[in-house]
Amino acid sequence: MDYTNYGLQTLLSHYAEENEKYLGAAAVPIFETSTFVFESYEEIDDAFSRKNKRYIYTRGMNPTVEILEKKLAALEKGERAKCFASGMAAISSAILSVIKAGDHVICVKNIYGPTYNFLSKYLTKFNIETTFVNGENFEEIKQAIRENTSLIYLESPNSLIFMLQDIKKIASFAKERGIKTIIDNSWASPVFQNPLEMGIDIVVHSASKYIGGHSDVVAGCIIGNKDIISRIEENEYPLLGGILAPFEAWLLIRGLRTLEIRMEKHMRNALAISEFLAKHPKISKIYYPGHPSHPQYELARKQMKGFSGLLSFEIDCDIEGVKRFINNLKIIKLGVSWGGYESLAFPPVISYSKEIPAERFKDFGIKPGLVRLSVGLENVEDLIDDLERALSKV
């Protein structure tokens, strides 16, 4: 049955699932096998020649993983998807698929820490240089272009301070010059933003976040057109080995069934909390594209269909004050990840001061009082009470 013309929740529930193939099972089976067997020499020979659509080895393709990939491609409005063992495996593979030794990359500031390290440190051994720019300033991106620029890497919104880039404008500019574009779309999720429709070449996700949604799986995915994903499938996917296992794929399929419902709840809770924080006397600033105080609020409304549950705010205090705030939270837990059912707080100064050189840390505009809050699915009144109580101790 073709579900492509049905609504999002119907697609998430049923797309790419052929129940009749699996003895009528309502839930997708977990094909927990490393290898697949054949009846004859000719049969496996045809499989290697791709004359039939048989599975050979899970490192190449697995039925459970394939169902997940079909769902994610349809969800993100792409032609194909490939899933990986982590978000960073997906990000690294996507970047390596479009660059070569001696190339130049343009990347927005305030990106995910490991992505920054991959671009600024690891790739230098291949004589690949990255220029980090203010993503909301289109002129700065234009001025950074070189003859050997092969990639513009985006996060919209970016990490921690959640500033946006004009996706459609940048994608059009890059296409005119034959430059590939990659965007990390984990914050908005495919429910609220679809960059491929705005001209981006490759979308990456940390599927550990909203796509999984239950803080019980680590995974990543890449979505694009057939040609792009086929090249990754032939090269980075099998050769780097960061493949997704069948059980983790099954967990993500389970998470997708409630993705739209969860994202709506995350957004409602985050909007209410952003209103509370914006009026609190001890909060000097909030960073949330869904709040009217955000300087790019209108661009956010134009590019996105909604807003996720991840935001940041600055407490008007020093590090000791942040410690008291964190240590007095009860419902909201202290943790480094986000996008799960539970609310998590994290002061970025802890990790960023250790992962990023001091001069870059200052350039990112991260202050000691900054706290990142992943708003979960709890009753929002309880979360606001928790924040109020903890702020009273600052």
VORO-335112 format. One record per residue (C-alpha): x, y, z; residue in one letter; residue number from 1. Coordinates in Angstrom, 3 decimals. Layout:
# VORO-335112
+----------+----------+----------+------+------+
!        X !        Y !        Z ! resn ! resi !
+----------+----------+----------+------+------+
!        X !        Y !        Z !    a !  NUM !
...
+----------+----------+----------+------+------+
***
This chain:
# VORO-335112
+----------+----------+----------+------+------+
!        X !        Y !        Z ! resn ! resi !
+----------+----------+----------+------+------+
!    0.000 !    0.000 !    0.000 !    m !    1 !
!    1.244 !    3.499 !   -0.852 !    d !    2 !
!    1.127 !    5.757 !    2.222 !    y !    3 !
!    2.980 !    8.720 !    0.683 !    t !    4 !
!   -0.200 !   10.765 !    0.230 !    n !    5 !
!   -1.443 !   10.158 !    3.761 !    y !    6 !
!   -0.836 !   12.297 !    6.837 !    g !    7 !
!    2.391 !   12.295 !    8.822 !    l !    8 !
!    1.192 !   10.160 !   11.708 !    q !    9 !
!   -0.237 !    7.553 !    9.328 !    t !   10 !
!    3.081 !    7.453 !    7.461 !    l !   11 !
!    5.028 !    7.061 !   10.703 !    l !   12 !
!    2.758 !    4.233 !   11.799 !    s !   13 !
!    2.641 !    2.151 !    8.629 !    h !   14 !
!    4.976 !    3.268 !    5.823 !    y !   15 !
!    7.378 !    0.574 !    4.482 !    a !   16 !
!    5.876 !   -2.130 !    6.700 !    e !   17 !
!    4.670 !   -5.142 !    4.721 !    e !   18 !
!    2.948 !   -7.160 !    7.447 !    n !   19 !
!    2.002 !   -9.999 !    5.122 !    e !   20 !
!    5.720 !  -10.779 !    4.658 !    k !   21 !
!    6.156 !  -11.338 !    8.394 !    y !   22 !
!    3.323 !  -13.744 !    9.213 !    l !   23 !
!    0.989 !  -10.824 !    9.837 !    g !   24 !
!    3.057 !   -9.418 !   12.708 !    a !   25 !
!    1.793 !   -5.950 !   13.655 !    a !   26 !
!    5.216 !   -4.887 !   14.940 !    a !   27 !
!    8.250 !   -4.995 !   12.675 !    v !   28 !
!   10.337 !   -8.117 !   13.361 !    p !   29 !
!   13.916 !   -7.784 !   14.551 !    i !   30 !
!   16.130 !   -9.617 !   12.078 !    f !   31 !
!   18.865 !  -10.224 !   14.639 !    e !   32 !
!   21.249 !  -12.034 !   12.326 !    t !   33 !
!   24.697 !  -11.236 !   11.046 !    s !   34 !
!   24.409 !  -13.271 !    7.848 !    t !   35 !
!   21.833 !  -14.728 !    5.458 !    f !   36 !
!   21.998 !  -18.181 !    3.829 !    v !   37 !
!   21.210 !  -19.373 !    0.302 !    f !   38 !
!   20.024 !  -22.588 !   -1.330 !    e !   39 !
!   22.542 !  -22.692 !   -4.155 !    s !   40 !
!   25.694 !  -21.280 !   -5.726 !    y !   41 !
!   23.598 !  -19.616 !   -8.412 !    e !   42 !
!   21.352 !  -17.923 !   -5.874 !    e !   43 !
!   24.168 !  -16.295 !   -3.899 !    i !   44 !
!   25.955 !  -15.446 !   -7.147 !    d !   45 !
!   22.851 !  -13.555 !   -8.291 !    d !   46 !
!   22.741 !  -11.776 !   -4.929 !    a !   47 !
!   26.316 !  -10.527 !   -5.321 !    f !   48 !
!   25.525 !   -9.496 !   -8.890 !    s !   49 !
!   22.437 !   -7.678 !   -7.559 !    r !   50 !
!   20.169 !   -9.603 !   -9.899 !    k !   51 !
!   17.867 !  -10.297 !   -6.988 !    n !   52 !
!   17.054 !   -8.293 !   -3.870 !    k !   53 !
!   18.382 !  -10.795 !   -1.383 !    r !   54 !
!   20.147 !   -9.792 !    1.815 !    y !   55 !
!   23.686 !  -11.122 !    2.210 !    i !   56 !
!   25.280 !   -9.684 !    5.370 !    y !   57 !
!   23.913 !   -7.229 !    7.928 !    t !   58 !
!   26.912 !   -4.913 !    7.560 !    r !   59 !
!   25.596 !   -4.265 !    4.054 !    g !   60 !
!   21.828 !   -4.391 !    4.560 !    m !   61 !
!   19.326 !   -5.801 !    7.016 !    n !   62 !
!   15.512 !   -5.958 !    6.646 !    p !   63 !
!   14.790 !   -4.178 !    9.952 !    t !   64 !
!   17.282 !   -1.434 !    9.179 !    v !   65 !
!   15.903 !   -1.078 !    5.657 !    e !   66 !
!   12.366 !   -0.469 !    6.938 !    i !   67 !
!   13.695 !    2.273 !    9.213 !    l !   68 !
!   15.631 !    3.883 !    6.359 !    e !   69 !
!   12.572 !    3.950 !    4.117 !    k !   70 !
!   10.545 !    5.636 !    6.857 !    k !   71 !
!   13.224 !    8.253 !    7.518 !    l !   72 !
!   13.637 !    9.072 !    3.820 !    a !   73 !
!    9.885 !    9.606 !    3.437 !    a !   74 !
!    9.722 !   11.612 !    6.661 !    l !   75 !
!   12.552 !   13.947 !    5.593 !    e !   76 !
!   11.195 !   14.268 !    2.014 !    k !   77 !
!   14.278 !   12.560 !    0.591 !    g !   78 !
!   14.755 !    9.729 !   -1.866 !    e !   79 !
!   16.944 !    7.485 !    0.293 !    r !   80 !
!   18.444 !    7.257 !    3.775 !    a !   81 !
!   21.294 !    5.361 !    5.427 !    k !   82 !
!   21.458 !    4.694 !    9.155 !    c !   83 !
!   24.595 !    4.576 !   11.274 !    f !   84 !
!   25.692 !    3.444 !   14.724 !    a !   85 !
!   25.842 !    7.025 !   16.032 !    s !   86 !
!   25.110 !   10.590 !   15.017 !    g !   87 !
!   28.830 !   11.240 !   14.735 !    m !   88 !
!   29.298 !    8.229 !   12.430 !    a !   89 !
!   26.643 !    9.716 !   10.155 !    a !   90 !
!   28.119 !   13.226 !   10.294 !    i !   91 !
!   31.694 !   12.063 !    9.600 !    s !   92 !
!   30.563 !    9.833 !    6.733 !    s !   93 !
!   28.469 !   12.600 !    5.188 !    a !   94 !
!   31.356 !   15.070 !    5.309 !    i !   95 !
!   33.913 !   12.577 !    3.959 !    l !   96 !
!   31.579 !   11.701 !    1.081 !    s !   97 !
!   31.816 !   15.195 !   -0.433 !    v !   98 !
!   35.376 !   16.344 !    0.319 !    i !   99 !
!   38.880 !   15.330 !   -0.715 !    k !  100 !
!   42.416 !   16.186 !    0.360 !    a !  101 !
!   43.193 !   19.864 !   -0.107 !    g !  102 !
!   39.586 !   21.051 !   -0.019 !    d !  103 !
!   38.159 !   23.948 !    1.945 !    h !  104 !
!   35.053 !   23.786 !    4.142 !    v !  105 !
!   32.864 !   26.606 !    5.434 !    i !  106 !
!   31.078 !   25.832 !    8.682 !    c !  107 !
!   28.880 !   27.840 !   11.026 !    v !  108 !
!   30.077 !   28.557 !   14.547 !    k !  109 !
!   28.575 !   26.989 !   17.653 !    n !  110 !
!   28.148 !   23.557 !   16.137 !    i !  111 !
!   28.080 !   20.221 !   17.950 !    y !  112 !
!   31.443 !   19.838 !   19.741 !    g !  113 !
!   32.642 !   16.568 !   18.113 !    p !  114 !
!   31.715 !   17.912 !   14.662 !    t !  115 !
!   33.816 !   20.984 !   15.378 !    y !  116 !
!   36.750 !   18.792 !   16.431 !    n !  117 !
!   36.389 !   16.571 !   13.357 !    f !  118 !
!   36.532 !   19.589 !   11.050 !    l !  119 !
!   39.091 !   21.694 !   12.893 !    s !  120 !
!   41.481 !   18.938 !   14.043 !    k !  121 !
!   41.058 !   15.543 !   12.410 !    y !  122 !
!   40.663 !   16.695 !    8.801 !    l !  123 !
!   43.769 !   18.874 !    8.940 !    t !  124 !
!   45.882 !   15.720 !    8.446 !    k !  125 !
!   44.451 !   15.623 !    4.905 !    f !  126 !
!   45.234 !   19.300 !    4.305 !    n !  127 !
!   41.549 !   20.189 !    4.599 !    i !  128 !
!   40.957 !   23.613 !    6.111 !    e !  129 !
!   37.730 !   24.831 !    7.693 !    t !  130 !
!   36.631 !   28.444 !    8.056 !    t !  131 !
!   34.088 !   28.997 !   10.835 !    f !  132 !
!   31.644 !   31.806 !   10.149 !    v !  133 !
!   28.720 !   33.588 !   11.734 !    n !  134 !
!   25.931 !   31.606 !   10.123 !    g !  135 !
!   23.269 !   34.265 !   10.440 !    e !  136 !
!   25.463 !   36.676 !    8.449 !    n !  137 !
!   25.127 !   35.623 !    4.808 !    f !  138 !
!   27.802 !   38.077 !    3.676 !    e !  139 !
!   30.319 !   36.390 !    5.963 !    e !  140 !
!   29.612 !   33.077 !    4.238 !    i !  141 !
!   30.025 !   34.667 !    0.791 !    k !  142 !
!   33.311 !   36.271 !    1.754 !    q !  143 !
!   34.690 !   32.959 !    3.033 !    a !  144 !
!   34.345 !   31.243 !   -0.366 !    i !  145 !
!   37.570 !   30.049 !   -1.996 !    r !  146 !
!   38.315 !   28.309 !   -5.274 !    e !  147 !
!   38.714 !   24.999 !   -3.429 !    n !  148 !
!   35.588 !   25.343 !   -1.249 !    t !  149 !
!   33.663 !   22.086 !   -1.642 !    s !  150 !
!   31.285 !   22.087 !    1.345 !    l !  151 !
!   29.151 !   24.422 !    3.444 !    i !  152 !
!   28.158 !   22.755 !    6.709 !    y !  153 !
!   25.157 !   24.091 !    8.620 !    l !  154 !
!   23.284 !   23.613 !   11.874 !    e !  155 !
!   20.033 !   25.552 !   11.913 !    s !  156 !
!   19.536 !   26.314 !   14.674 !    p !  157 !
!   23.080 !   25.765 !   15.895 !    n !  158 !
!   24.146 !   24.406 !   19.256 !    s !  159 !
!   23.682 !   26.195 !   22.585 !    l !  160 !
!   22.619 !   29.652 !   21.407 !    i !  161 !
!   20.277 !   28.386 !   18.667 !    f !  162 !
!   20.876 !   30.934 !   15.949 !    m !  163 !
!   19.485 !   30.179 !   12.498 !    l !  164 !
!   20.829 !   30.307 !    8.977 !    q !  165 !
!   18.743 !   31.252 !    5.944 !    d !  166 !
!   18.716 !   27.709 !    4.585 !    i !  167 !
!   17.107 !   28.347 !    1.222 !    k !  168 !
!   19.336 !   31.346 !    0.467 !    k !  169 !
!   22.552 !   29.521 !    1.366 !    i !  170 !
!   21.546 !   26.360 !   -0.524 !    a !  171 !
!   20.787 !   28.354 !   -3.675 !    s !  172 !
!   24.074 !   30.247 !   -3.403 !    f !  173 !
!   26.026 !   26.995 !   -2.968 !    a !  174 !
!   24.324 !   25.248 !   -5.898 !    k !  175 !
!   25.238 !   28.104 !   -8.248 !    e !  176 !
!   28.904 !   27.456 !   -7.394 !    r !  177 !
!   28.829 !   23.656 !   -7.352 !    g !  178 !
!   29.372 !   23.528 !   -3.596 !    i !  179 !
!   27.707 !   20.761 !   -1.577 !    k !  180 !
!   25.652 !   21.551 !    1.518 !    t !  181 !
!   25.098 !   19.449 !    4.631 !    i !  182 !
!   22.842 !   20.370 !    7.534 !    i !  183 !
!   22.401 !   18.823 !   10.967 !    d !  184 !
!   18.626 !   18.844 !   11.423 !    n !  185 !
!   18.527 !   17.115 !   14.820 !    s !  186 !
!   17.133 !   20.131 !   16.722 !    w !  187 !
!   13.999 !   20.627 !   14.642 !    a !  188 !
!   13.500 !   16.961 !   13.715 !    s !  189 !
!   11.938 !   16.066 !   10.354 !    p !  190 !
!    8.540 !   16.896 !   11.847 !    v !  191 !
!    9.290 !   20.622 !   12.067 !    f !  192 !
!   11.886 !   21.252 !    9.338 !    q !  193 !
!   12.714 !   19.672 !    5.963 !    n !  194 !
!   15.920 !   21.205 !    4.560 !    p !  195 !
!   15.987 !   19.026 !    1.432 !    l !  196 !
!   12.902 !   20.876 !    0.235 !    e !  197 !
!   14.879 !   24.113 !    0.650 !    m !  198 !
!   17.709 !   22.913 !   -1.586 !    g !  199 !
!   20.132 !   21.300 !    0.883 !    i !  200 !
!   22.024 !   18.286 !   -0.513 !    d !  201 !
!   22.425 !   16.141 !    2.606 !    i !  202 !
!   20.550 !   16.099 !    5.918 !    v !  203 !
!   22.091 !   14.392 !    8.957 !    v !  204 !
!   20.479 !   13.515 !   12.267 !    h !  205 !
!   21.577 !   12.287 !   15.616 !    s !  206 !
!   18.760 !    9.741 !   15.774 !    a !  207 !
!   19.619 !    9.272 !   19.450 !    s !  208 !
!   17.686 !   12.482 !   20.044 !    k !  209 !
!   14.070 !   13.102 !   18.970 !    y !  210 !
!   13.858 !   10.316 !   16.392 !    i !  211 !
!   14.548 !    7.729 !   19.097 !    g !  212 !
!   13.019 !    9.826 !   21.834 !    g !  213 !
!   13.440 !    7.402 !   24.738 !    h !  214 !
!   17.129 !    7.842 !   25.685 !    s !  215 !
!   17.777 !    4.156 !   25.054 !    d !  216 !
!   19.549 !    4.095 !   21.679 !    v !  217 !
!   22.556 !    5.705 !   20.006 !    v !  218 !
!   22.232 !    6.124 !   16.245 !    a !  219 !
!   22.524 !    8.498 !   13.307 !    g !  220 !
!   21.193 !    8.852 !    9.790 !    c !  221 !
!   21.903 !   10.541 !    6.467 !    i !  222 !
!   19.155 !   11.479 !    3.991 !    i !  223 !
!   19.530 !   12.744 !    0.435 !    g !  224 !
!   18.851 !   11.867 !   -3.180 !    n !  225 !
!   19.469 !    8.408 !   -4.637 !    k !  226 !
!   22.841 !    9.269 !   -6.176 !    d !  227 !
!   24.287 !   10.771 !   -2.992 !    i !  228 !
!   23.122 !    7.950 !   -0.737 !    i !  229 !
!   24.212 !    5.280 !   -3.244 !    s !  230 !
!   27.768 !    6.677 !   -3.219 !    r !  231 !
!   27.820 !    6.681 !    0.588 !    i !  232 !
!   26.422 !    3.134 !    0.561 !    e !  233 !
!   29.287 !    2.025 !   -1.667 !    e !  234 !
!   32.062 !    3.826 !    0.186 !    n !  235 !
!   31.830 !    5.388 !    3.646 !    e !  236 !
!   29.004 !    3.164 !    4.920 !    y !  237 !
!   30.678 !   -0.263 !    4.532 !    p !  238 !
!   34.312 !    0.836 !    4.698 !    l !  239 !
!   34.138 !    2.859 !    7.907 !    l !  240 !
!   31.947 !    0.210 !    9.493 !    g !  241 !
!   29.652 !    2.422 !   11.571 !    g !  242 !
!   26.548 !    0.406 !   10.682 !    i !  243 !
!   23.359 !    0.329 !   12.719 !    l !  244 !
!   22.435 !   -2.991 !   14.349 !    a !  245 !
!   18.940 !   -4.493 !   13.860 !    p !  246 !
!   17.809 !   -4.112 !   17.469 !    f !  247 !
!   18.710 !   -0.409 !   17.536 !    e !  248 !
!   16.847 !    0.020 !   14.238 !    a !  249 !
!   13.790 !   -1.597 !   15.808 !    w !  250 !
!   13.995 !    0.798 !   18.768 !    l !  251 !
!   14.052 !    3.732 !   16.352 !    l !  252 !
!   11.054 !    2.389 !   14.430 !    i !  253 !
!    9.227 !    2.204 !   17.749 !    r !  254 !
!   10.248 !    5.781 !   18.512 !    g !  255 !
!    9.031 !    7.022 !   15.132 !    l !  256 !
!    5.501 !    5.820 !   15.861 !    r !  257 !
!    5.079 !    8.600 !   18.427 !    t !  258 !
!    7.443 !   11.208 !   16.950 !    l !  259 !
!    4.809 !   13.697 !   15.812 !    e !  260 !
!    2.880 !   13.408 !   19.083 !    i !  261 !
!    6.028 !   13.790 !   21.162 !    r !  262 !
!    7.279 !   16.802 !   19.202 !    m !  263 !
!    3.996 !   18.629 !   19.739 !    e !  264 !
!    4.260 !   18.015 !   23.496 !    k !  265 !
!    7.940 !   19.031 !   23.604 !    h !  266 !
!    7.025 !   22.268 !   21.828 !    m !  267 !
!    4.077 !   23.114 !   24.096 !    r !  268 !
!    6.177 !   22.554 !   27.201 !    n !  269 !
!    9.137 !   24.532 !   25.850 !    a !  270 !
!    6.957 !   27.477 !   24.837 !    l !  271 !
!    5.474 !   27.653 !   28.328 !    a !  272 !
!    8.890 !   27.398 !   29.982 !    i !  273 !
!   10.398 !   30.027 !   27.680 !    s !  274 !
!    7.619 !   32.416 !   28.728 !    e !  275 !
!    8.350 !   31.694 !   32.388 !    f !  276 !
!   12.095 !   32.202 !   31.959 !    l !  277 !
!   11.674 !   35.392 !   29.916 !    a !  278 !
!    9.862 !   37.006 !   32.856 !    k !  279 !
!   12.109 !   35.710 !   35.646 !    h !  280 !
!   14.297 !   38.396 !   37.275 !    p !  281 !
!   17.336 !   36.100 !   37.558 !    k !  282 !
!   17.359 !   35.209 !   33.852 !    i !  283 !
!   19.270 !   37.691 !   31.707 !    s !  284 !
!   18.604 !   36.043 !   28.335 !    k !  285 !
!   16.886 !   33.084 !   26.717 !    i !  286 !
!   17.851 !   31.367 !   23.484 !    y !  287 !
!   14.813 !   29.747 !   21.868 !    y !  288 !
!   13.724 !   30.291 !   18.244 !    p !  289 !
!   10.115 !   29.700 !   19.232 !    g !  290 !
!   10.000 !   32.735 !   21.544 !    h !  291 !
!    9.259 !   36.195 !   20.054 !    p !  292 !
!   12.352 !   37.622 !   21.774 !    s !  293 !
!   14.618 !   35.573 !   19.488 !    h !  294 !
!   16.217 !   37.922 !   16.917 !    p !  295 !
!   15.404 !   35.482 !   14.093 !    q !  296 !
!   11.902 !   34.603 !   15.232 !    y !  297 !
!   10.347 !   35.474 !   11.864 !    e !  298 !
!   12.916 !   33.415 !    9.949 !    l !  299 !
!   12.251 !   30.512 !   12.319 !    a !  300 !
!    8.531 !   30.703 !   11.601 !    r !  301 !
!    9.267 !   30.831 !    7.870 !    k !  302 !
!   11.631 !   27.842 !    7.801 !    q !  303 !
!   10.042 !   25.632 !   10.437 !    m !  304 !
!    6.596 !   24.216 !   11.014 !    k !  305 !
!    7.189 !   24.179 !   14.758 !    g !  306 !
!    9.825 !   24.240 !   17.481 !    f !  307 !
!   11.451 !   21.509 !   19.513 !    s !  308 !
!   12.041 !   21.304 !   23.246 !    g !  309 !
!   15.703 !   22.334 !   23.376 !    l !  310 !
!   16.585 !   25.820 !   24.621 !    l !  311 !
!   19.207 !   27.677 !   26.619 !    s !  312 !
!   19.125 !   30.528 !   29.101 !    f !  313 !
!   21.626 !   32.684 !   30.933 !    e !  314 !
!   21.353 !   32.976 !   34.690 !    i !  315 !
!   22.649 !   36.277 !   36.009 !    d !  316 !
!   25.283 !   34.667 !   38.232 !    c !  317 !
!   28.774 !   33.176 !   38.370 !    d !  318 !
!   29.736 !   29.504 !   38.182 !    i !  319 !
!   28.986 !   29.000 !   41.881 !    e !  320 !
!   25.453 !   30.225 !   41.269 !    g !  321 !
!   25.059 !   27.776 !   38.384 !    v !  322 !
!   26.224 !   24.966 !   40.665 !    k !  323 !
!   23.567 !   25.853 !   43.237 !    r !  324 !
!   20.921 !   25.986 !   40.531 !    f !  325 !
!   21.856 !   22.598 !   39.083 !    i !  326 !
!   22.174 !   20.921 !   42.466 !    n !  327 !
!   18.721 !   22.092 !   43.556 !    n !  328 !
!   16.841 !   20.685 !   40.554 !    l !  329 !
!   14.753 !   17.644 !   41.475 !    k !  330 !
!   12.628 !   16.578 !   38.505 !    i !  331 !
!   14.996 !   17.926 !   35.866 !    i !  332 !
!   18.092 !   15.729 !   35.836 !    k !  333 !
!   21.692 !   16.613 !   35.012 !    l !  334 !
!   22.784 !   14.997 !   31.742 !    g !  335 !
!   24.678 !   15.703 !   28.536 !    v !  336 !
!   22.196 !   14.457 !   25.949 !    s !  337 !
!   18.789 !   15.743 !   24.886 !    w !  338 !
!   15.689 !   14.863 !   22.893 !    g !  339 !
!   14.406 !   12.136 !   25.189 !    g !  340 !
!   11.166 !   11.885 !   27.158 !    y !  341 !
!   12.881 !   13.232 !   30.271 !    e !  342 !
!   13.927 !   16.810 !   31.021 !    s !  343 !
!   17.682 !   17.352 !   31.282 !    l !  344 !
!   19.765 !   20.380 !   32.222 !    a !  345 !
!   23.415 !   20.877 !   31.393 !    f !  346 !
!   25.814 !   23.814 !   31.932 !    p !  347 !
!   27.928 !   23.845 !   28.709 !    p !  348 !
!   30.891 !   25.477 !   30.455 !    v !  349 !
!   31.733 !   22.032 !   31.878 !    i !  350 !
!   32.372 !   20.276 !   28.568 !    s !  351 !
!   33.118 !   23.149 !   26.231 !    y !  352 !
!   35.895 !   24.481 !   28.443 !    s !  353 !
!   37.583 !   21.072 !   28.142 !    k !  354 !
!   36.796 !   20.174 !   24.504 !    e !  355 !
!   37.375 !   23.526 !   22.832 !    i !  356 !
!   40.441 !   25.815 !   23.074 !    p !  357 !
!   39.947 !   28.820 !   25.347 !    a !  358 !
!   40.118 !   31.353 !   22.506 !    e !  359 !
!   37.411 !   29.491 !   20.547 !    r !  360 !
!   35.291 !   29.033 !   23.654 !    f !  361 !
!   35.227 !   32.795 !   24.169 !    k !  362 !
!   34.502 !   33.341 !   20.476 !    d !  363 !
!   31.432 !   31.119 !   20.758 !    f !  364 !
!   29.908 !   33.597 !   23.193 !    g !  365 !
!   29.307 !   31.002 !   25.899 !    i !  366 !
!   29.046 !   32.577 !   29.339 !    k !  367 !
!   29.484 !   30.773 !   32.682 !    p !  368 !
!   25.820 !   31.270 !   33.533 !    g !  369 !
!   24.520 !   29.557 !   30.387 !    l !  370 !
!   22.368 !   26.466 !   30.958 !    v !  371 !
!   20.983 !   24.212 !   28.247 !    r !  372 !
!   17.573 !   22.726 !   28.981 !    l !  373 !
!   16.073 !   19.781 !   27.121 !    s !  374 !
!   12.385 !   20.068 !   27.940 !    v !  375 !
!   10.810 !   16.642 !   28.265 !    g !  376 !
!    7.280 !   15.305 !   28.353 !    l !  377 !
!    6.520 !   15.810 !   32.055 !    e !  378 !
!    3.688 !   18.018 !   33.279 !    n !  379 !
!    4.894 !   21.504 !   32.479 !    v !  380 !
!    3.601 !   22.924 !   35.795 !    e !  381 !
!    5.918 !   20.543 !   37.645 !    d !  382 !
!    8.886 !   21.561 !   35.492 !    l !  383 !
!    8.239 !   25.262 !   36.076 !    i !  384 !
!    7.968 !   24.676 !   39.829 !    d !  385 !
!   11.291 !   22.809 !   39.703 !    d !  386 !
!   12.974 !   25.673 !   37.862 !    l !  387 !
!   11.473 !   28.274 !   40.215 !    e !  388 !
!   12.714 !   26.405 !   43.270 !    r !  389 !
!   16.229 !   25.960 !   41.893 !    a !  390 !
!   16.477 !   29.595 !   40.763 !    l !  391 !
!   15.533 !   30.751 !   44.252 !    s !  392 !
!   18.808 !   29.202 !   45.488 !    k !  393 !
!   20.988 !   31.156 !   43.069 !    v !  394 !
+----------+----------+----------+------+------+
***
